[in-house]
Amino acid sequence: MSDRALNRTPLLRWAPGVRWAAALRRAALLGLPLLAPCAAARAQVFDEFQVFDGRIAEPGSFDLNQHLVFGRRGRKEEGVNAPRNGMLTTTEIGYATTTWHEIAVYLPVAREFSGDVFGGGFKVRNTFVVPQQGEGLLAGGLDIEIRHQSVRFSDANWAMTLRPIIDLRGGPWQLILNPALEVPFGRSSPVFAPAVRGVREVVNDRLWLGLEHYMEFGRIDRWETTGRQGHQLFATADVRLGGTTGLHVGVGHGLTRNSDRWAGKVILSFDF
């Protein structure tokens, strides 16, 4: 199971030799849109709640990840047609082309608690990493994600995410930073939306516990006040279920009024 699998969704791939991310991505493939979570998110930032590390799967391998996110906001978003109360399911299929590149496709579907179901377009992510850093202290890379989604998911129909990756590991600990920049095409200026994750291996090669913080500070030319920023804190657990299967679960709470009040996420991954 690929380390990346566990690390992506906030899944991070922490344990050396455990390819969680790839596995999770494969899990996504299996679960063709089940039920959809988190309806009408104001920004893609809070779509899958996923952190990316600097390790990828072995070249030539596929992975499937099934993401399931639950959101409870309790109020309507300004300028959005529906409250963020519901479920979002996303199927993610990834393929490692070389030791330094991976490509993945995301297919999200959402279901509001009111019963409305709607598609979320698609995303294509290209991940570039420094090769041969899988077991090292420091790994890094860059994610470039292009997406086409309706206004129920995004402020712009077409947008891009530039996501640098800084991945530090030492002993049982791992720290991952994703200082991402969300770039809507033809709309407002880019939005700074970083994410950070800290994880500790609790049971050797089997269980990892961590904290994840997802942030949205606003447009880079007009920083939002603290109360209008997005800050979501998650407590997470990653479990290795087998050699090629992993499970990531998390419960999150919003720290500001502009964040999801409560959110939950599950990622099941498979490596092939």
N, C-alpha and C positions, 0 to 999 in steps of 0.2 A: 504494500500500500504506500502511496507516495506521500512524502511529508507535506507537499503542497496541499494535499487534500484536506488535512485537518486544519491547515492554516487558512484556508480561504474563506471565509464568510464573514466571515470572520473566522475563518478557519485559518489557522496558521499551521504550517507544518513545523512542528517543533522538534520532535524526537529524531535524532540522527538515525538515518536508515529507515524511517517510517514515512512513506510517501503518501501522507494523508490527503494532500490536496488533490492529487490525481484521482484518488479513490473517490473523494467526495464528488468530484466533477462527474465521475462516471455514474455515481448514484443518481445524479441529476438526470442523466439520460434515461435511466429506468423509469423514473417517475414522470412520465409525460404529464404535463400539467394535471395535477390532481385537483387540488382546491386552491384557490389563490388567496394570498394573504394581503396584508397591508394595502388597502385600496387607496387609490388616488394620492400618491405621495407627492408632495409639493416639489421635491427635488429628488433626482436619482440617487443622491447621496445616501438616502435612507431606504434604498431598495432591498438589497440582499444583506446588508450589514456584514460586509466581508473584508477581511484584512489579507493582504497578499505578501508572501515571503519571497526570498530570493532564490528558492530552489524549485526546479521543475522535474518532471518525470523523466524516465529513460527515453532516449530518442526512439521514435517508432511506436510508442505506446499510447493508447487511448485511456481516457478516464471519464467517468460519468458521475455527476453530482446532482442530487435533487435537493433544492432549497425549499424550505417551507417557513414563511415568516408570518407572525401574527401581530397585528397592531391594534392598539386601543387608545384613541386620542380623546374621544368624548366631546369634540367640537369640530366645526367646519373650518377648513383652511380658507383664508382670504383669497378669492380669485380662483378657487377650485370648486368643481361641481359636486364633490361628494366628500363626506368626512373620512378621515383615515381610520376607519374601523373595519377590519376584515382580515383576509388572508391573501398572501401572495405566494404562488408556487412558481419556481423557476427551474427549468431543466438546463443544465450546463454540460456541454460536451467538449472535451479538450483533447488536443493531439500535440505531442512533443515532436517537432520536426527535426531538431538538432539538440546538442547539449546546451545551447544558449537561446533557443526560441521555442515558444509554445503558442498555439492559437486555440481559442475557445469561442463557442457560440452559445448565447443565452436566449432562452425562449420563455418569457414570463407571462403568466396569466393571473388575473386578480378576481377575487370574489368578495364583495362587500357583505357585511352582516345583514344588509337589507335584502340580499339575494341576487343583486346585479352581478353578472359575470362579464368580463371584457378582457381582450388580449392586450398585451403590453409591448407589442412590436418585437424588436430583436436587438441584440448587442453582439458585437464582434470584438474580442479582446486579443491583442498581440502582446505577449510578454517576452521581454528581452532581459537576460540575466548574464552575469559574469560567469563563464563556464568553469567547471572544476572547483566550485566553492561549496558543494553540498555538505561537506562535513567540517568546513572551516569555521573560525570564530566570527568572521564577517562575510556576509553575502549581500549582493545588491543587484538592482536592475531597474527596469522601467516598463510599466504597463501603458499601452495606448489603446483606448477603448472607443469605438465608434458605435453610436446607437441611434435607432429610429423608433420613437415612442410618441404616443398621443399626449395631449396636454394633461391627461389624468395622471401621467407618470412623470412628466418633465415639463419644464418651462418652455422648451423649444422642441419641435418635432425631430430635428437633427442636432446632435451634440457630441462632444468628444470629452474624454477624461484623460488627463496626463497624470500618471500616478508613479512617482519615484518610489523605490523600494530600498529600505535600509533594514537589514536583518542581522541582529547580533545574538550570538549564542555563547553561553559559558556554563559548563556543568549542567545542572538540571534546569537552568533558566534560559529563556529566550525573550528578546524584546524586538518588536517589529514596528517600524514607522512608515506610514504612507502619507506623505504631505501632498495630497491630490489637488489638482486644479480642474474644475468643471467648466468646460467651454461651450456655451450654447451658440449654435450657428445662426447668425442674423438677428440676434436678440441683444440682451444686455451684456455687460462685460463679464469676464470669468469670475467664478466663485471659488474661494479657498475652502476646501473641505478635507482636512487631514483626519487620519485615524491612527491610533496607536494600540498595540496589544502587548501585554506582558503575560508570560506563561511559565509555569513550573511543572516539571515532570514529577508526578507523585508516585506512580507505580511503574517500574522500569518497562519501557516499551509498551505500555498498556493504557495508562491514564494520565491526562494532563489537565490542570486547572488553571484558569486565567481570568484576567480582566481586560475589557476592550472599551475604548472611549472613541466615539464617533462625533466629529465636530463639523459645524458649518458656520463660518465666521461672516459670510456675506460676500458681496462683490469686492474685488480687490481695489476698486477705485472708490468704494464707499462701505467701509467696515460697519457692520451692524452693532448696536448697543448690546450689552451682555444679555439682556432679557429677550432680545429678538434673535439671538444666535441659537443654533441647534447643538445640543450637547446630550448625547445618549450614552449611558454607562451600562455595560453588560458584564455579568458574571457567567463564565463559560466552563464547559467540561468537554474534553475530547476523549473518546474511548476507541481503542483499536479492537475491532470485533473479530478480525482474522487477518491473514496475510495480505489481502487485497481489499478489505472492507473497513470503513471507519464511520464513526458517528460523532457529530458535533452538535451540542445543545447549548442554548444561552437564554438568559432572562435579563431584559434591560429595562431601565427606568429613565425617563427624561429628567434632566437637571434644570431645564428652563421651560418657560411657557410655550416656546416655539418648538419643543421637542415632543416626540411621542410619549404619552403618559406612561404606557406600559407596552412592551414589545417582547415577543419570544421568537426564537428561531431554532430550526432543526436542519441539519445537513447530513445526508446519507451519501457516502462516496464509495465508488468501486473503481479499481484499476484493472485494465485489460492488457 
